[in-house]
Amino acid sequence: MSARIEREPGAGKNRTTVERRSDREVVVTRTINGPARIVFEAFTRAELLKRWWVPKSMGMTLLSCEVDARVGGTYRLVFDADPEPVAFFGTYVEVTPNARLAWTNEEGGEGGSVTTVTFEEQGGRTLVVVRETYPSKEALDAAGTGAAEAMVETFAQLDELLVALGESSGQQ
């Protein structure tokens, strides 16, 4: 079972691919304009994560962002939502600087999904692969691919952040 969605942006932009690889797994792939070290930091430093993680089109705000990116460390993201804020939280189970992250998604309560992100530097750019693995087909069906598809927009926002960071440090 493989359903694949590709978002082809304008010329010179990066493509994000969202693919349901099995009954329990969704994979999002994107090449980011920046070295793995900086892209990894954007995933693991709260002050950077909160600048790109929420798709602007959703009209939501990240009320709080706590990240302790070490094995056994936790994260907690709280979004404003109607009628009340929504929290996403979990525990880091693998942290290999500049190369790999894995965390649990515990807000579902019944053995949530596990997210694994790999960072592979390729000539100053970074191939990012995000794997969402769910405990069952029913759990993935309930989650849908909306969150994975939102990564198309959030990755574009990450590219914008990296440009801004490069400009603010005098680099291009």
C-alpha positions, 0 to 999 in steps of 0.5 A: 500500500503506497499512496504518494503525494508530491508538492511541486513548488515553483522553479528553484524551490524544493519538493516535499513528498508525502507517502503512505508506505504501509498500513502503519507508516507515513514518510515525508521527504524534503531537501532543505537549503542548509547544512545538517547541523543548522537543520538539526538545530531547527528541530531541537532548539525551542527558539528556532522550532517555534519560528517554523513548525506551525503552518501559517495557513492553519491560523494557529499560534504556538503558545509554548514550546519546550524541548529537551532534545536528549535521550529520555528528554521530553518535548511539549508543544501547546497550540491555541485551538478552539475551544481550548489549547491543544498539547502535543508531547512525548519523549526523545528515544534517540538523539544523534546530533546532526544525523537522527532524532526519534521521539514518541507522540504520547498525546493519543493515550493508546500507544501513540506514534513514533516519529523518526527524522534523519538528516543527510547532508548533501553538498551544503543541503540536507535531505530530511526524511520524517517517518511517522510509525503508528501502532496500528492501521486504525491509528494511522487512519484516525490520524489521516495524513493531514499532519504529514501534509502540513509538513509541506508548508512547515518545510517551506517555512523552515527554508525561509527561516534558514534564509533569515538566519543566514542573512542575520549572520551575514551569510548567503 
